[in-house]
Amino acid sequence: SQEFQVRLASDQLCAEPSEDFRFASAVAAYGMLLRQSKFLGTASWDWVIDTASASSGADARGLRSEFIHLAKTARRLSQ
């Protein structure tokens, strides 16, 4: 692998992240919560569930709803 950086002008940034990006963010935070990562920031189980639910979109195979169910189970077990 090779690291590279690209500078973006402020007009190149999108105002609202896509539904897929928001869902992926919830999945990443889920993993950090499970590992009790020091990089977790302010993410919580409620944030993961709310964000994933709000950005689940078209879920033809039911994988996103299954993830939400797993997150709810993990929240319950972590209390």
PDB file of N, CA, C and O in Angstrom:
ATOM      1  N   SER A   1       0.833  -1.171   0.000  1.00  0.00           N
ATOM      2  CA  SER A   1       0.000   0.000   0.000  1.00  0.00           C
ATOM      3  C   SER A   1       0.882   1.240   0.000  1.00  0.00           C
ATOM      4  O   SER A   1       2.049   1.199   0.390  1.00  0.00           O
ATOM      5  N   GLN A   2       0.297   2.334  -0.445  1.00  0.00           N
ATOM      6  CA  GLN A   2       1.032   3.590  -0.497  1.00  0.00           C
ATOM      7  C   GLN A   2       0.098   4.716  -0.070  1.00  0.00           C
ATOM      8  O   GLN A   2      -0.990   4.882  -0.622  1.00  0.00           O
ATOM      9  N   GLU A   3       0.538   5.482   0.914  1.00  0.00           N
ATOM     10  CA  GLU A   3      -0.277   6.580   1.406  1.00  0.00           C
ATOM     11  C   GLU A   3      -0.200   7.761   0.450  1.00  0.00           C
ATOM     12  O   GLU A   3       0.851   8.048  -0.123  1.00  0.00           O
ATOM     13  N   PHE A   4      -1.331   8.442   0.288  1.00  0.00           N
ATOM     14  CA  PHE A   4      -1.339   9.678  -0.490  1.00  0.00           C
ATOM     15  C   PHE A   4      -2.364  10.626   0.109  1.00  0.00           C
ATOM     16  O   PHE A   4      -3.294  10.195   0.791  1.00  0.00           O
ATOM     17  N   GLN A   5      -2.196  11.902  -0.143  1.00  0.00           N
ATOM     18  CA  GLN A   5      -3.098  12.918   0.374  1.00  0.00           C
ATOM     19  C   GLN A   5      -3.535  13.814  -0.762  1.00  0.00           C
ATOM     20  O   GLN A   5      -2.766  14.090  -1.683  1.00  0.00           O
ATOM     21  N   VAL A   6      -4.785  14.270  -0.689  1.00  0.00           N
ATOM     22  CA  VAL A   6      -5.334  15.178  -1.685  1.00  0.00           C
ATOM     23  C   VAL A   6      -6.058  16.288  -0.933  1.00  0.00           C
ATOM     24  O   VAL A   6      -6.901  16.012  -0.081  1.00  0.00           O
ATOM     25  N   ARG A   7      -5.739  17.518  -1.238  1.00  0.00           N
ATOM     26  CA  ARG A   7      -6.435  18.649  -0.618  1.00  0.00           C
ATOM     27  C   ARG A   7      -7.698  18.953  -1.411  1.00  0.00           C
ATOM     28  O   ARG A   7      -7.691  18.955  -2.642  1.00  0.00           O
ATOM     29  N   LEU A   8      -8.774  19.209  -0.693  1.00  0.00           N
ATOM     30  CA  LEU A   8     -10.042  19.555  -1.313  1.00  0.00           C
ATOM     31  C   LEU A   8     -10.411  20.986  -0.961  1.00  0.00           C
ATOM     32  O   LEU A   8     -10.239  21.425   0.177  1.00  0.00           O
ATOM     33  N   ALA A   9     -10.903  21.685  -1.920  1.00  0.00           N
ATOM     34  CA  ALA A   9     -11.430  23.014  -1.653  1.00  0.00           C
ATOM     35  C   ALA A   9     -12.775  22.868  -0.948  1.00  0.00           C
ATOM     36  O   ALA A   9     -13.459  21.857  -1.103  1.00  0.00           O
ATOM     37  N   SER A  10     -13.146  23.879  -0.179  1.00  0.00           N
ATOM     38  CA  SER A  10     -14.387  23.777   0.598  1.00  0.00           C
ATOM     39  C   SER A  10     -15.611  23.570  -0.292  1.00  0.00           C
ATOM     40  O   SER A  10     -16.590  22.972   0.154  1.00  0.00           O
ATOM     41  N   ASP A  11     -15.583  24.045  -1.533  1.00  0.00           N
ATOM     42  CA  ASP A  11     -16.734  23.852  -2.420  1.00  0.00           C
ATOM     43  C   ASP A  11     -16.793  22.437  -2.998  1.00  0.00           C
ATOM     44  O   ASP A  11     -17.767  22.083  -3.663  1.00  0.00           O
ATOM     45  N   GLN A  12     -15.763  21.627  -2.753  1.00  0.00           N
ATOM     46  CA  GLN A  12     -15.754  20.248  -3.225  1.00  0.00           C
ATOM     47  C   GLN A  12     -16.340  19.282  -2.197  1.00  0.00           C
ATOM     48  O   GLN A  12     -16.614  18.126  -2.519  1.00  0.00           O
ATOM     49  N   LEU A  13     -16.529  19.740  -0.987  1.00  0.00           N
ATOM     50  CA  LEU A  13     -17.070  18.889   0.069  1.00  0.00           C
ATOM     51  C   LEU A  13     -18.578  18.806  -0.065  1.00  0.00           C
ATOM     52  O   LEU A  13     -19.233  19.799  -0.383  1.00  0.00           O
ATOM     53  N   CYS A  14     -19.128  17.632   0.174  1.00  0.00           N
ATOM     54  CA  CYS A  14     -20.583  17.511   0.103  1.00  0.00           C
ATOM     55  C   CYS A  14     -21.184  17.949   1.442  1.00  0.00           C
ATOM     56  O   CYS A  14     -20.617  17.703   2.506  1.00  0.00           O
ATOM     57  N   ALA A  15     -22.312  18.584   1.361  1.00  0.00           N
ATOM     58  CA  ALA A  15     -22.957  19.127   2.555  1.00  0.00           C
ATOM     59  C   ALA A  15     -23.495  18.031   3.458  1.00  0.00           C
ATOM     60  O   ALA A  15     -23.428  18.150   4.682  1.00  0.00           O
ATOM     61  N   GLU A  16     -24.019  16.984   2.883  1.00  0.00           N
ATOM     62  CA  GLU A  16     -24.644  15.900   3.648  1.00  0.00           C
ATOM     63  C   GLU A  16     -24.043  14.575   3.191  1.00  0.00           C
ATOM     64  O   GLU A  16     -24.074  14.264   2.000  1.00  0.00           O
ATOM     65  N   PRO A  17     -23.492  13.784   4.129  1.00  0.00           N
ATOM     66  CA  PRO A  17     -22.956  12.486   3.730  1.00  0.00           C
ATOM     67  C   PRO A  17     -24.065  11.574   3.199  1.00  0.00           C
ATOM     68  O   PRO A  17     -25.227  11.694   3.587  1.00  0.00           O
ATOM     69  N   SER A  18     -23.687  10.678   2.319  1.00  0.00           N
ATOM     70  CA  SER A  18     -24.672   9.770   1.725  1.00  0.00           C
ATOM     71  C   SER A  18     -25.211   8.802   2.778  1.00  0.00           C
ATOM     72  O   SER A  18     -24.630   8.633   3.850  1.00  0.00           O
ATOM     73  N   GLU A  19     -26.317   8.184   2.449  1.00  0.00           N
ATOM     74  CA  GLU A  19     -26.934   7.183   3.329  1.00  0.00           C
ATOM     75  C   GLU A  19     -25.963   6.032   3.592  1.00  0.00           C
ATOM     76  O   GLU A  19     -25.832   5.575   4.728  1.00  0.00           O
ATOM     77  N   ASP A  20     -25.288   5.568   2.549  1.00  0.00           N
ATOM     78  CA  ASP A  20     -24.324   4.475   2.704  1.00  0.00           C
ATOM     79  C   ASP A  20     -23.167   4.878   3.615  1.00  0.00           C
ATOM     80  O   ASP A  20     -22.721   4.079   4.438  1.00  0.00           O
ATOM     81  N   PHE A  21     -22.675   6.121   3.473  1.00  0.00           N
ATOM     82  CA  PHE A  21     -21.582   6.594   4.313  1.00  0.00           C
ATOM     83  C   PHE A  21     -22.010   6.648   5.771  1.00  0.00           C
ATOM     84  O   PHE A  21     -21.253   6.238   6.650  1.00  0.00           O
ATOM     85  N   ARG A  22     -23.207   7.145   6.042  1.00  0.00           N
ATOM     86  CA  ARG A  22     -23.702   7.218   7.419  1.00  0.00           C
ATOM     87  C   ARG A  22     -23.851   5.819   8.010  1.00  0.00           C
ATOM     88  O   ARG A  22     -23.504   5.596   9.169  1.00  0.00           O
ATOM     89  N   PHE A  23     -24.368   4.870   7.215  1.00  0.00           N
ATOM     90  CA  PHE A  23     -24.518   3.506   7.714  1.00  0.00           C
ATOM     91  C   PHE A  23     -23.148   2.895   8.003  1.00  0.00           C
ATOM     92  O   PHE A  23     -22.960   2.240   9.028  1.00  0.00           O
ATOM     93  N   ALA A  24     -22.194   3.111   7.100  1.00  0.00           N
ATOM     94  CA  ALA A  24     -20.836   2.592   7.312  1.00  0.00           C
ATOM     95  C   ALA A  24     -20.203   3.204   8.557  1.00  0.00           C
ATOM     96  O   ALA A  24     -19.454   2.529   9.262  1.00  0.00           O
ATOM     97  N   SER A  25     -20.493   4.468   8.836  1.00  0.00           N
ATOM     98  CA  SER A  25     -19.989   5.119  10.049  1.00  0.00           C
ATOM     99  C   SER A  25     -20.543   4.435  11.295  1.00  0.00           C
ATOM    100  O   SER A  25     -19.832   4.257  12.284  1.00  0.00           O
ATOM    101  N   ALA A  26     -21.805   4.056  11.240  1.00  0.00           N
ATOM    102  CA  ALA A  26     -22.416   3.350  12.371  1.00  0.00           C
ATOM    103  C   ALA A  26     -21.763   1.986  12.571  1.00  0.00           C
ATOM    104  O   ALA A  26     -21.541   1.562  13.706  1.00  0.00           O
ATOM    105  N   VAL A  27     -21.459   1.307  11.486  1.00  0.00           N
ATOM    106  CA  VAL A  27     -20.807  -0.005  11.574  1.00  0.00           C
ATOM    107  C   VAL A  27     -19.405   0.142  12.166  1.00  0.00           C
ATOM    108  O   VAL A  27     -18.995  -0.661  13.004  1.00  0.00           O
ATOM    109  N   ALA A  28     -18.673   1.166  11.731  1.00  0.00           N
ATOM    110  CA  ALA A  28     -17.328   1.403  12.264  1.00  0.00           C
ATOM    111  C   ALA A  28     -17.388   1.718  13.763  1.00  0.00           C
ATOM    112  O   ALA A  28     -16.577   1.213  14.539  1.00  0.00           O
ATOM    113  N   ALA A  29     -18.343   2.546  14.162  1.00  0.00           N
ATOM    114  CA  ALA A  29     -18.487   2.885  15.582  1.00  0.00           C
ATOM    115  C   ALA A  29     -18.872   1.656  16.399  1.00  0.00           C
ATOM    116  O   ALA A  29     -18.433   1.509  17.539  1.00  0.00           O
ATOM    117  N   TYR A  30     -19.687   0.776  15.829  1.00  0.00           N
ATOM    118  CA  TYR A  30     -20.063  -0.481  16.480  1.00  0.00           C
ATOM    119  C   TYR A  30     -18.802  -1.282  16.821  1.00  0.00           C
ATOM    120  O   TYR A  30     -18.648  -1.772  17.939  1.00  0.00           O
ATOM    121  N   GLY A  31     -17.911  -1.405  15.845  1.00  0.00           N
ATOM    122  CA  GLY A  31     -16.660  -2.129  16.076  1.00  0.00           C
ATOM    123  C   GLY A  31     -15.807  -1.481  17.147  1.00  0.00           C
ATOM    124  O   GLY A  31     -15.202  -2.171  17.968  1.00  0.00           O
ATOM    125  N   MET A  32     -15.758  -0.157  17.143  1.00  0.00           N
ATOM    126  CA  MET A  32     -14.961   0.550  18.158  1.00  0.00           C
ATOM    127  C   MET A  32     -15.569   0.389  19.548  1.00  0.00           C
ATOM    128  O   MET A  32     -14.844   0.280  20.537  1.00  0.00           O
ATOM    129  N   LEU A  33     -16.895   0.374  19.623  1.00  0.00           N
ATOM    130  CA  LEU A  33     -17.548   0.147  20.918  1.00  0.00           C
ATOM    131  C   LEU A  33     -17.247  -1.259  21.431  1.00  0.00           C
ATOM    132  O   LEU A  33     -16.969  -1.445  22.616  1.00  0.00           O
ATOM    133  N   LEU A  34     -17.303  -2.238  20.545  1.00  0.00           N
ATOM    134  CA  LEU A  34     -17.011  -3.609  20.965  1.00  0.00           C
ATOM    135  C   LEU A  34     -15.586  -3.744  21.490  1.00  0.00           C
ATOM    136  O   LEU A  34     -15.336  -4.477  22.447  1.00  0.00           O
ATOM    137  N   ARG A  35     -14.663  -3.039  20.865  1.00  0.00           N
ATOM    138  CA  ARG A  35     -13.255  -3.116  21.255  1.00  0.00           C
ATOM    139  C   ARG A  35     -12.885  -2.112  22.332  1.00  0.00           C
ATOM    140  O   ARG A  35     -11.748  -2.098  22.804  1.00  0.00           O
ATOM    141  N   GLN A  36     -13.832  -1.275  22.723  1.00  0.00           N
ATOM    142  CA  GLN A  36     -13.592  -0.206  23.689  1.00  0.00           C
ATOM    143  C   GLN A  36     -12.393   0.632  23.245  1.00  0.00           C
ATOM    144  O   GLN A  36     -11.466   0.883  24.014  1.00  0.00           O
ATOM    145  N   SER A  37     -12.442   1.053  21.989  1.00  0.00           N
ATOM    146  CA  SER A  37     -11.356   1.790  21.360  1.00  0.00           C
ATOM    147  C   SER A  37     -11.132   3.151  22.013  1.00  0.00           C
ATOM    148  O   SER A  37     -12.086   3.812  22.423  1.00  0.00           O
ATOM    149  N   LYS A  38      -9.885   3.562  22.108  1.00  0.00           N
ATOM    150  CA  LYS A  38      -9.575   4.890  22.644  1.00  0.00           C
ATOM    151  C   LYS A  38      -9.931   5.981  21.630  1.00  0.00           C
ATOM    152  O   LYS A  38      -9.934   7.163  21.975  1.00  0.00           O
ATOM    153  N   PHE A  39     -10.229   5.603  20.396  1.00  0.00           N
ATOM    154  CA  PHE A  39     -10.585   6.548  19.344  1.00  0.00           C
ATOM    155  C   PHE A  39     -12.100   6.694  19.173  1.00  0.00           C
ATOM    156  O   PHE A  39     -12.557   7.280  18.191  1.00  0.00           O
ATOM    157  N   LEU A  40     -12.862   6.178  20.102  1.00  0.00           N
ATOM    158  CA  LEU A  40     -14.322   6.147  20.007  1.00  0.00           C
ATOM    159  C   LEU A  40     -14.964   7.526  19.982  1.00  0.00           C
ATOM    160  O   LEU A  40     -15.998   7.716  19.341  1.00  0.00           O
ATOM    161  N   GLY A  41     -14.379   8.464  20.653  1.00  0.00           N
ATOM    162  CA  GLY A  41     -14.973   9.803  20.695  1.00  0.00           C
ATOM    163  C   GLY A  41     -16.274   9.797  21.472  1.00  0.00           C
ATOM    164  O   GLY A  41     -16.346   9.247  22.571  1.00  0.00           O
ATOM    165  N   THR A  42     -17.301  10.409  20.903  1.00  0.00           N
ATOM    166  CA  THR A  42     -18.584  10.527  21.603  1.00  0.00           C
ATOM    167  C   THR A  42     -19.620   9.496  21.149  1.00  0.00           C
ATOM    168  O   THR A  42     -20.780   9.568  21.555  1.00  0.00           O
ATOM    169  N   ALA A  43     -19.216   8.548  20.321  1.00  0.00           N
ATOM    170  CA  ALA A  43     -20.166   7.537  19.828  1.00  0.00           C
ATOM    171  C   ALA A  43     -20.672   6.678  20.990  1.00  0.00           C
ATOM    172  O   ALA A  43     -19.949   6.407  21.948  1.00  0.00           O
ATOM    173  N   SER A  44     -21.916   6.265  20.875  1.00  0.00           N
ATOM    174  CA  SER A  44     -22.541   5.427  21.897  1.00  0.00           C
ATOM    175  C   SER A  44     -23.392   4.368  21.185  1.00  0.00           C
ATOM    176  O   SER A  44     -23.597   4.423  19.972  1.00  0.00           O
ATOM    177  N   TRP A  45     -23.878   3.411  21.969  1.00  0.00           N
ATOM    178  CA  TRP A  45     -24.753   2.394  21.380  1.00  0.00           C
ATOM    179  C   TRP A  45     -26.002   3.038  20.795  1.00  0.00           C
ATOM    180  O   TRP A  45     -26.462   2.648  19.722  1.00  0.00           O
ATOM    181  N   ASP A  46     -26.546   4.017  21.494  1.00  0.00           N
ATOM    182  CA  ASP A  46     -27.742   4.688  20.982  1.00  0.00           C
ATOM    183  C   ASP A  46     -27.451   5.391  19.661  1.00  0.00           C
ATOM    184  O   ASP A  46     -28.271   5.353  18.744  1.00  0.00           O
ATOM    185  N   TRP A  47     -26.277   6.039  19.559  1.00  0.00           N
ATOM    186  CA  TRP A  47     -25.916   6.720  18.313  1.00  0.00           C
ATOM    187  C   TRP A  47     -25.793   5.715  17.171  1.00  0.00           C
ATOM    188  O   TRP A  47     -26.279   5.964  16.067  1.00  0.00           O
ATOM    189  N   VAL A  48     -25.148   4.585  17.432  1.00  0.00           N
ATOM    190  CA  VAL A  48     -24.985   3.547  16.408  1.00  0.00           C
ATOM    191  C   VAL A  48     -26.351   3.076  15.917  1.00  0.00           C
ATOM    192  O   VAL A  48     -26.584   2.992  14.712  1.00  0.00           O
ATOM    193  N   ILE A  49     -27.240   2.772  16.837  1.00  0.00           N
ATOM    194  CA  ILE A  49     -28.563   2.254  16.472  1.00  0.00           C
ATOM    195  C   ILE A  49     -29.388   3.317  15.751  1.00  0.00           C
ATOM    196  O   ILE A  49     -30.022   3.025  14.737  1.00  0.00           O
ATOM    197  N   ASP A  50     -29.384   4.530  16.258  1.00  0.00           N
ATOM    198  CA  ASP A  50     -30.148   5.612  15.625  1.00  0.00           C
ATOM    199  C   ASP A  50     -29.622   5.919  14.226  1.00  0.00           C
ATOM    200  O   ASP A  50     -30.404   6.073  13.288  1.00  0.00           O
ATOM    201  N   THR A  51     -28.309   6.007  14.082  1.00  0.00           N
ATOM    202  CA  THR A  51     -27.714   6.324  12.779  1.00  0.00           C
ATOM    203  C   THR A  51     -27.950   5.200  11.785  1.00  0.00           C
ATOM    204  O   THR A  51     -28.300   5.458  10.633  1.00  0.00           O
ATOM    205  N   ALA A  52     -27.766   3.966  12.209  1.00  0.00           N
ATOM    206  CA  ALA A  52     -27.986   2.833  11.312  1.00  0.00           C
ATOM    207  C   ALA A  52     -29.457   2.734  10.911  1.00  0.00           C
ATOM    208  O   ALA A  52     -29.766   2.448   9.755  1.00  0.00           O
ATOM    209  N   SER A  53     -30.348   2.965  11.844  1.00  0.00           N
ATOM    210  CA  SER A  53     -31.783   2.898  11.543  1.00  0.00           C
ATOM    211  C   SER A  53     -32.198   3.989  10.562  1.00  0.00           C
ATOM    212  O   SER A  53     -32.976   3.745   9.640  1.00  0.00           O
ATOM    213  N   ALA A  54     -31.672   5.192  10.770  1.00  0.00           N
ATOM    214  CA  ALA A  54     -32.036   6.320   9.908  1.00  0.00           C
ATOM    215  C   ALA A  54     -31.434   6.221   8.514  1.00  0.00           C
ATOM    216  O   ALA A  54     -31.913   6.872   7.585  1.00  0.00           O
ATOM    217  N   SER A  55     -30.387   5.410   8.358  1.00  0.00           N
ATOM    218  CA  SER A  55     -29.718   5.323   7.057  1.00  0.00           C
ATOM    219  C   SER A  55     -29.751   3.916   6.478  1.00  0.00           C
ATOM    220  O   SER A  55     -28.910   3.570   5.649  1.00  0.00           O
ATOM    221  N   SER A  56     -30.703   3.107   6.901  1.00  0.00           N
ATOM    222  CA  SER A  56     -30.749   1.716   6.426  1.00  0.00           C
ATOM    223  C   SER A  56     -31.207   1.608   4.976  1.00  0.00           C
ATOM    224  O   SER A  56     -30.837   0.656   4.289  1.00  0.00           O
ATOM    225  N   GLY A  57     -31.998   2.552   4.498  1.00  0.00           N
ATOM    226  CA  GLY A  57     -32.389   2.602   3.088  1.00  0.00           C
ATOM    227  C   GLY A  57     -32.957   1.294   2.567  1.00  0.00           C
ATOM    228  O   GLY A  57     -33.584   0.531   3.301  1.00  0.00           O
ATOM    229  N   ALA A  58     -32.722   1.051   1.278  1.00  0.00           N
ATOM    230  CA  ALA A  58     -33.183  -0.184   0.645  1.00  0.00           C
ATOM    231  C   ALA A  58     -32.364  -1.341   1.200  1.00  0.00           C
ATOM    232  O   ALA A  58     -31.135  -1.336   1.131  1.00  0.00           O
ATOM    233  N   ASP A  59     -33.043  -2.309   1.739  1.00  0.00           N
ATOM    234  CA  ASP A  59     -32.379  -3.427   2.420  1.00  0.00           C
ATOM    235  C   ASP A  59     -32.962  -4.740   1.914  1.00  0.00           C
ATOM    236  O   ASP A  59     -33.553  -5.505   2.677  1.00  0.00           O
ATOM    237  N   ALA A  60     -32.788  -4.991   0.622  1.00  0.00           N
ATOM    238  CA  ALA A  60     -33.430  -6.135  -0.031  1.00  0.00           C
ATOM    239  C   ALA A  60     -33.085  -7.472   0.624  1.00  0.00           C
ATOM    240  O   ALA A  60     -33.939  -8.355   0.706  1.00  0.00           O
ATOM    241  N   ARG A  61     -31.861  -7.630   1.086  1.00  0.00           N
ATOM    242  CA  ARG A  61     -31.452  -8.907   1.682  1.00  0.00           C
ATOM    243  C   ARG A  61     -31.561  -8.920   3.198  1.00  0.00           C
ATOM    244  O   ARG A  61     -31.291  -9.944   3.825  1.00  0.00           O
ATOM    245  N   GLY A  62     -31.952  -7.799   3.799  1.00  0.00           N
ATOM    246  CA  GLY A  62     -32.152  -7.743   5.239  1.00  0.00           C
ATOM    247  C   GLY A  62     -30.877  -7.643   6.059  1.00  0.00           C
ATOM    248  O   GLY A  62     -30.916  -7.818   7.277  1.00  0.00           O
ATOM    249  N   LEU A  63     -29.739  -7.363   5.414  1.00  0.00           N
ATOM    250  CA  LEU A  63     -28.478  -7.318   6.137  1.00  0.00           C
ATOM    251  C   LEU A  63     -28.374  -6.103   7.050  1.00  0.00           C
ATOM    252  O   LEU A  63     -27.815  -6.191   8.144  1.00  0.00           O
ATOM    253  N   ARG A  64     -28.906  -4.980   6.609  1.00  0.00           N
ATOM    254  CA  ARG A  64     -28.842  -3.780   7.443  1.00  0.00           C
ATOM    255  C   ARG A  64     -29.751  -3.912   8.659  1.00  0.00           C
ATOM    256  O   ARG A  64     -29.383  -3.482   9.753  1.00  0.00           O
ATOM    257  N   SER A  65     -30.911  -4.489   8.485  1.00  0.00           N
ATOM    258  CA  SER A  65     -31.792  -4.687   9.645  1.00  0.00           C
ATOM    259  C   SER A  65     -31.196  -5.721  10.604  1.00  0.00           C
ATOM    260  O   SER A  65     -31.387  -5.630  11.817  1.00  0.00           O
ATOM    261  N   GLU A  66     -30.481  -6.694  10.062  1.00  0.00           N
ATOM    262  CA  GLU A  66     -29.801  -7.669  10.914  1.00  0.00           C
ATOM    263  C   GLU A  66     -28.704  -6.980  11.733  1.00  0.00           C
ATOM    264  O   GLU A  66     -28.527  -7.289  12.911  1.00  0.00           O
ATOM    265  N   PHE A  67     -27.973  -6.055  11.119  1.00  0.00           N
ATOM    266  CA  PHE A  67     -26.955  -5.305  11.853  1.00  0.00           C
ATOM    267  C   PHE A  67     -27.593  -4.503  12.983  1.00  0.00           C
ATOM    268  O   PHE A  67     -27.074  -4.484  14.099  1.00  0.00           O
ATOM    269  N   ILE A  68     -28.697  -3.852  12.707  1.00  0.00           N
ATOM    270  CA  ILE A  68     -29.376  -3.058  13.731  1.00  0.00           C
ATOM    271  C   ILE A  68     -29.796  -3.950  14.900  1.00  0.00           C
ATOM    272  O   ILE A  68     -29.674  -3.560  16.061  1.00  0.00           O
ATOM    273  N   HIS A  69     -30.282  -5.133  14.589  1.00  0.00           N
ATOM    274  CA  HIS A  69     -30.645  -6.103  15.629  1.00  0.00           C
ATOM    275  C   HIS A  69     -29.411  -6.486  16.452  1.00  0.00           C
ATOM    276  O   HIS A  69     -29.496  -6.573  17.677  1.00  0.00           O
ATOM    277  N   LEU A  70     -28.261  -6.717  15.797  1.00  0.00           N
ATOM    278  CA  LEU A  70     -27.026  -7.046  16.513  1.00  0.00           C
ATOM    279  C   LEU A  70     -26.591  -5.899  17.416  1.00  0.00           C
ATOM    280  O   LEU A  70     -26.149  -6.126  18.543  1.00  0.00           O
ATOM    281  N   ALA A  71     -26.714  -4.675  16.928  1.00  0.00           N
ATOM    282  CA  ALA A  71     -26.332  -3.510  17.728  1.00  0.00           C
ATOM    283  C   ALA A  71     -27.227  -3.385  18.953  1.00  0.00           C
ATOM    284  O   ALA A  71     -26.745  -3.053  20.037  1.00  0.00           O
ATOM    285  N   LYS A  72     -28.512  -3.645  18.800  1.00  0.00           N
ATOM    286  CA  LYS A  72     -29.429  -3.588  19.938  1.00  0.00           C
ATOM    287  C   LYS A  72     -29.096  -4.667  20.962  1.00  0.00           C
ATOM    288  O   LYS A  72     -29.176  -4.432  22.167  1.00  0.00           O
ATOM    289  N   THR A  73     -28.726  -5.842  20.482  1.00  0.00           N
ATOM    290  CA  THR A  73     -28.335  -6.927  21.373  1.00  0.00           C
ATOM    291  C   THR A  73     -27.047  -6.567  22.108  1.00  0.00           C
ATOM    292  O   THR A  73     -26.937  -6.793  23.313  1.00  0.00           O
ATOM    293  N   ALA A  74     -26.077  -6.010  21.393  1.00  0.00           N
ATOM    294  CA  ALA A  74     -24.810  -5.609  22.021  1.00  0.00           C
ATOM    295  C   ALA A  74     -25.044  -4.532  23.067  1.00  0.00           C
ATOM    296  O   ALA A  74     -24.422  -4.556  24.130  1.00  0.00           O
ATOM    297  N   ARG A  75     -25.941  -3.577  22.778  1.00  0.00           N
ATOM    298  CA  ARG A  75     -26.255  -2.524  23.767  1.00  0.00           C
ATOM    299  C   ARG A  75     -26.836  -3.150  25.022  1.00  0.00           C
ATOM    300  O   ARG A  75     -26.445  -2.794  26.134  1.00  0.00           O
ATOM    301  N   ARG A  76     -27.767  -4.080  24.852  1.00  0.00           N
ATOM    302  CA  ARG A  76     -28.401  -4.732  25.991  1.00  0.00           C
ATOM    303  C   ARG A  76     -27.361  -5.506  26.819  1.00  0.00           C
ATOM    304  O   ARG A  76     -27.400  -5.472  28.049  1.00  0.00           O
ATOM    305  N   LEU A  77     -26.440  -6.196  26.150  1.00  0.00           N
ATOM    306  CA  LEU A  77     -25.437  -6.989  26.845  1.00  0.00           C
ATOM    307  C   LEU A  77     -24.379  -6.126  27.544  1.00  0.00           C
ATOM    308  O   LEU A  77     -23.761  -6.559  28.517  1.00  0.00           O
ATOM    309  N   SER A  78     -24.178  -4.915  27.047  1.00  0.00           N
ATOM    310  CA  SER A  78     -23.132  -4.058  27.624  1.00  0.00           C
ATOM    311  C   SER A  78     -23.602  -3.309  28.860  1.00  0.00           C
ATOM    312  O   SER A  78     -22.799  -2.667  29.537  1.00  0.00           O
ATOM    313  N   GLN A  79     -24.881  -3.382  29.158  1.00  0.00           N
ATOM    314  CA  GLN A  79     -25.414  -2.639  30.321  1.00  0.00           C
ATOM    315  C   GLN A  79     -25.269  -3.422  31.597  1.00  0.00           C
ATOM    316  O   GLN A  79     -25.663  -2.946  32.661  1.00  0.00           O
TER     317      GLN A  79
END
